Amino acid sequence: MHVFVRDNNIEQALRALKRKMQREGVFREMRRHRFYEKPSEETARKKADAIRRMHKLARKQAIRDGLIASPPKKQKVDGKRVPVSAVGTPSG
């Protein structure tokens, strides 16, 4: 994994490195390897992860096919993402 430092901007390079590590799942792996995981627990976790992925793919396919409604889109308000229903309502 490479991150280039431009104009001696270390903060920007660190942010880019953290973003790349997050995408690659390095932090998740480190957290998971913090303690010993029994082989039976590892098998159960992998099976649950596979089921979760399959459900997610099936949900996305059903949305594409028009069988279920897609979740409401979120808009950015003041740099934060909020549901579309909350955009017109006064906050306070």
C-alpha positions as CSV (number, residue, x, y, z in Angstrom):
1,M,0.0,0.0,0.0
2,H,1.5,3.3,-1.0
3,V,0.6,6.9,0.0
4,F,2.4,9.8,-1.5
5,V,3.2,12.9,0.6
6,R,2.9,16.0,-1.5
7,D,4.3,19.4,-0.4
8,N,5.3,17.9,3.0
9,N,1.6,17.7,3.9
10,I,1.7,14.8,6.4
11,E,-1.9,15.3,7.7
12,Q,-3.3,14.8,4.2
13,A,-1.2,11.7,3.7
14,L,-2.3,10.2,7.0
15,R,-5.9,10.8,6.1
16,A,-5.4,9.1,2.8
17,L,-3.6,6.1,4.5
18,K,-6.4,5.7,7.0
19,R,-9.0,5.8,4.2
20,K,-7.1,3.1,2.3
21,M,-6.7,1.0,5.4
22,Q,-10.4,1.3,6.2
23,R,-11.4,0.3,2.6
24,E,-9.1,-2.7,2.7
25,G,-10.5,-3.9,6.1
26,V,-7.2,-3.7,8.0
27,F,-8.8,-2.1,11.1
28,R,-11.5,-4.8,11.2
29,E,-8.8,-7.5,10.9
30,M,-6.7,-6.0,13.7
31,R,-9.8,-5.9,15.9
32,R,-10.7,-9.4,15.1
33,H,-7.2,-10.7,15.8
34,R,-7.0,-9.0,19.2
35,F,-8.2,-12.1,21.0
36,Y,-8.0,-15.8,20.1
37,E,-11.1,-17.1,18.2
38,K,-12.0,-20.7,18.6
39,P,-12.3,-22.6,15.3
40,S,-16.0,-23.2,15.9
41,E,-16.6,-19.5,16.5
42,E,-14.6,-18.7,13.3
43,T,-16.8,-21.1,11.3
44,A,-20.0,-19.6,12.8
45,R,-18.8,-16.1,12.0
46,K,-17.8,-16.9,8.5
47,K,-21.2,-18.6,7.9
48,A,-23.1,-15.6,9.3
49,D,-21.0,-13.2,7.2
50,A,-21.8,-15.3,4.0
51,I,-25.6,-15.3,4.9
52,R,-25.4,-11.5,5.4
53,R,-23.7,-11.0,2.1
54,M,-26.3,-13.2,0.3
55,H,-29.2,-11.3,1.9
56,K,-27.7,-8.0,0.9
57,L,-27.2,-9.2,-2.7
58,A,-30.7,-10.5,-2.9
59,R,-32.1,-7.2,-1.5
60,K,-30.2,-5.2,-4.1
61,Q,-31.4,-7.5,-6.9
62,A,-35.0,-7.2,-5.7
63,I,-34.6,-3.4,-5.7
64,R,-33.2,-3.5,-9.3
65,D,-36.1,-5.8,-10.4
66,G,-38.6,-3.5,-8.8
67,L,-40.0,-6.1,-6.4
68,I,-39.3,-3.9,-3.4
69,A,-39.0,-0.1,-3.0
70,S,-35.6,1.4,-2.7
71,P,-34.7,3.1,0.6
72,P,-35.1,6.9,0.6
73,K,-32.2,8.9,-0.6
74,K,-30.2,11.1,1.8
75,Q,-29.2,14.6,1.0
76,K,-26.3,16.7,2.3
77,V,-27.3,19.6,4.6
78,D,-24.5,21.6,6.1
79,G,-22.0,18.8,5.2
80,K,-24.1,16.1,7.0
81,R,-26.3,13.5,5.3
82,V,-29.9,13.6,6.5
83,P,-33.0,11.8,5.2
84,V,-35.0,13.6,2.5
85,S,-38.0,13.8,4.8
86,A,-36.0,15.9,7.3
87,V,-34.7,18.4,4.8
88,G,-37.8,20.7,4.8
89,T,-38.5,20.4,8.6
90,P,-37.2,23.1,11.0
91,S,-34.7,21.7,13.5
92,G,-34.5,22.9,17.0
